[in-house]
Amino acid sequence: MPGHVLRHLSRLSLLRRDMMPALFLVFLLCAVGAQQARAAADDLYTVSAIPVDVVSESADLAKQQAVASARQQASVTLMQRLTRKADWSRLPVPDEGTLSGMVASFQVANEKTAPDRYIADLTFSFQPDVVRGLLNSAGIPFTETRALPAVILPVLRAGGDMALWADPNPWLAAWARFDGRDRLVPIIAPFGDVDDVLAISAEQAVTGQPGPLDAMAERYRAESVLVADASLTVDAEQGVARIDILLHSFGPDPYPSVIRSFESTPDADVVQFMNAAVDLMVVEIEDLWKQRTIESFGDLRLLSALVPIRGLADWQALERTITSTSVVRKLDLTQISVQDAIVVLHHLGDEALLRRALAQQNLVLAEKDGYWTIRRAGDVAGVQQ
């Protein structure tokens, strides 16, 4: 057995008996903290602010119909969020009884009623285990792993001109309107202020100039930069607009390039057309991420690791962070001392997926001589004193 493990085990034997009550209290706090962290992770299973406007024989009946319809819509939105576009046609359609068991809670906002009408925004939170079981039973792979943020640079070519920061740029405006809450891939639209203008031009964006791209990633604290190079053409006679998009990704782990084209209906509103194009491109971007991270939730693996700590309070914080990681289903504490802990992680996917998920929590999973360690990203040479 390696010497550092022997030293670790010997330190464990030196734990004083008078530390045990304090340890017991810390473990209780850790359990509460783990539940709170898991609740935060379960935000992925919340579908927010579905607008409803139903007219029926009475306000009560209109409300019942609105809740039932919105609940069904929310379940589809959630399952599409977790799965690849290619599998959407196979998604299960839960009946009312199954839906009732899937929903953990729902909230109502902006509620208005009339004698025969009900208007509101409804938010549904779903039971993760029930949704996972439903997708597993249907044989549909899915992922719960979120990507690190990416900043989008929407370049628009129209009438021989190329615009990024020039006004107007309806392509940039559409990305600024995009609501990225609860998405697997957080996409940040730039401000378009003076600092952005000085940092990068449209030409530098489409040609992939490393320095300006790195500056944008640093400014928005993003892992990668997406350049959405779009060409807009309008057929005035037919009243039809067409947008051809070439999406490039730049960063430490770039996506493949994507080429897509979208055409409007005759005389469609430009704002609505641009918004729709953004929504469709987000589906494409998230599909690339899902393909990379997709996992079978029936395949649970175990990994034993040494976790350097700075004391019991530090362990409490680290345990809370590890258990909030999307692919970690359970953490067993095998041993603990004042300097490190040995844990067994019950996780989904392989070690590469676990490493990626922990990295999103600013943790580093490393292996040397057959032994794994988990440490904070800033602790390069172990625990900093």
C-alpha positions, -999 to 999 in steps of 0.1 A, spaced: 0 0 0 14 35 -9 30 54 20 7 84 18 -23 60 23 -6 44 53 1 78 68 -35 87 62 -48 56 80 -24 61 109 -37 97 113 -73 84 115 -64 62 146 -53 94 164 -88 109 165 -96 116 201 -127 103 217 -137 139 228 -139 148 191 -168 124 184 -197 146 198 -184 175 176 -181 151 146 -216 138 152 -229 174 152 -210 182 120 -223 151 103 -259 162 111 -252 196 97 -237 180 66 -268 159 61 -289 191 62 -265 209 39 -265 180 14 -303 181 12 -302 219 6 -276 214 -22 -296 186 -38 -326 209 -37 -306 235 -56 -296 209 -82 -332 199 -86 -339 234 -100 -333 216 -134 -366 198 -127 -385 231 -124 -404 245 -154 -411 282 -148 -438 306 -157 -461 288 -182 -487 314 -192 -523 301 -192 -555 319 -204 -585 296 -204 -622 304 -209 -648 279 -197 -682 276 -181 -669 289 -148 -637 303 -133 -631 272 -112 -635 249 -143 -613 272 -163 -586 270 -136 -588 232 -135 -584 230 -173 -555 255 -172 -536 236 -145 -541 203 -163 -530 217 -197 -500 236 -182 -489 205 -162 -488 184 -194 -469 211 -212 -444 214 -184 -438 177 -184 -430 177 -221 -407 208 -217 -389 191 -189 -383 158 -207 -372 176 -238 -348 196 -217 -331 164 -205 -331 144 -237 -318 146 -273 -339 160 -300 -337 127 -319 -356 110 -290 -384 136 -286 -408 116 -308 -404 86 -284 -410 105 -252 -436 90 -229 -470 107 -226 -480 103 -189 -516 101 -180 -532 122 -154 -524 98 -126 -488 96 -135 -485 133 -139 -499 138 -104 -472 116 -91 -445 134 -111 -453 169 -98 -438 178 -64 -454 213 -63 -466 242 -84 -467 279 -79 -491 305 -92 -482 341 -102 -500 370 -119 -534 353 -113 -565 369 -126 -600 355 -127 -634 364 -143 -667 346 -141 -657 324 -171 -619 330 -174 -587 321 -157 -553 338 -164 -520 330 -146 -484 320 -149 -478 285 -135 -445 270 -123 -442 233 -118 -415 214 -98 -412 177 -107 -400 147 -86 -365 139 -102 -367 102 -93 -401 97 -109 -390 115 -141 -358 94 -142 -378 62 -138 -403 72 -165 -374 79 -190 -356 48 -180 -387 27 -185 -391 42 -220 -354 33 -228 -346 70 -235 -311 82 -224 -309 116 -208 -285 139 -189 -287 161 -159 -252 177 -163 -252 214 -170 -225 230 -192 -203 258 -181 -215 292 -194 -208 303 -230 -209 338 -244 -226 342 -278 -214 367 -305 -242 371 -330 -228 385 -363 -254 395 -389 -247 398 -426 -273 417 -446 -272 438 -478 -234 434 -481 -227 447 -446 -215 427 -415 -226 439 -381 -219 428 -346 -222 459 -324 -237 483 -351 -272 494 -345 -295 479 -355 -285 442 -352 -318 423 -347 -298 391 -344 -280 404 -314 -312 418 -300 -329 384 -303 -302 367 -283 -304 395 -257 -341 386 -253 -335 349 -249 -344 336 -214 -318 310 -205 -332 301 -171 -332 264 -163 -313 255 -194 -286 229 -197 -263 253 -216 -262 287 -200 -258 312 -229 -248 348 -221 -256 376 -245 -230 404 -244 -239 439 -234 -227 455 -266 -212 484 -247 -180 503 -253 -158 476 -236 -173 450 -260 -167 472 -290 -131 477 -280 -126 440 -272 -137 424 -305 -150 433 -340 -173 414 -363 -143 404 -385 -123 392 -356 -152 371 -343 -160 353 -376 -123 346 -383 -117 333 -348 -90 356 -335 -78 340 -303 -69 372 -283 -102 390 -288 -122 358 -282 -103 351 -250 -109 387 -238 -147 382 -243 -146 348 -225 -128 364 -196 -150 394 -194 -182 373 -191 -166 346 -171 -175 320 -197 -157 288 -206 -163 292 -243 -173 316 -270 -200 308 -296 -199 328 -328 -233 327 -346 -224 340 -381 -258 346 -398 -268 358 -433 -302 374 -437 -320 376 -470 -355 389 -477 -377 381 -506 -398 413 -508 -422 399 -534 -431 368 -513 -427 386 -480 -404 358 -468 -372 361 -448 -344 335 -447 -315 332 -422 -285 310 -429 -264 304 -397 -229 291 -393 -221 284 -356 -185 281 -345 -174 272 -310 -141 284 -294 -127 273 -261 -109 244 -243 -135 218 -255 -152 232 -286 -183 219 -302 -184 208 -338 -195 236 -362 -232 237 -371 -249 250 -403 -286 256 -402 -311 276 -423 -346 289 -412 -373 305 -433 -401 326 -421 -438 323 -430 -451 350 -454 -452 385 -439 -440 372 -405 -429 397 -379 -391 401 -379 -388 401 -341 -408 369 -338 -388 353 -367 -355 361 -350 -367 349 -317 -378 316 -332 -344 312 -349 -326 317 -316 -348 291 -299 -340 266 -327 -303 273 -324 -304 268 -287 -319 234 -293 -290 226 -316 -264 238 -291 -279 219 -263 -281 188 -285 -243 189 -289 -239 191 -252 -264 163 -245 -247 141 -270 -214 147 -252 -227 141 -217 -256 117 -222 -257 88 -197 -277 58 -187 -291 64 -153 -294 26 -147 -256 23 -147 -244 34 -113 -207 32 -106 -186 35 -75 -154 55 -70 -133 57 -39 -113 90 -34 -92 108 -9 -104 144 -2 -79 167 15 -96 190 40 -87 219 62 -108 208 92 -143 198 99 -160 230 87 -141 227 54 -153 191 51 -189 202 56 -186 227 27 -168 202 4 -193 174 12 -222 198 4 -205 207 -29 -198 171 -40 -233 159 -33 -248 187 -53 -229 175 -84 -254 164 -110 -241 129 -116 -234 120 -79 -263 101 -64 -248 92 -30 -217 99 -10 -205 74 17 -180 87 42 -156 58 50 -130 76 71 -122 111 82 -94 129 100 -86 166 106 -66 166 73 -85 144 49 -114 121 43 -119 89 23 -153 88 4 -171 65 -19 -191 82 -46 -220 65 -62 -221 82 -96 -235 80 -131 -214 76 -162 -176 70 -164 -148 88 -146 -145 114 -175 -181 124 -170 -176 126 -132 -145 147 -137 -164 171 -160 -193 174 -136 -170 180 -106 -151 207 -126 -184 226 -129 -183 228 -90 -147 240 -92 -134 206 -80 -106 186 -96 -108 148 -98 -73 133 -104 -58 98 -105 -23 88 -97 -10 52 -92 -45 39 -91 -57 62 -64 -82 90 -68 -82 124 -51 -108 152 -51 -96 188 -44 -105 224 -50 -93 237 -83 -71 263 -66 -53 237 -44 -27 228 -71 -3 210 -49 -28 197 -23 -44 215 5 -33 251 9 -26 260 46 
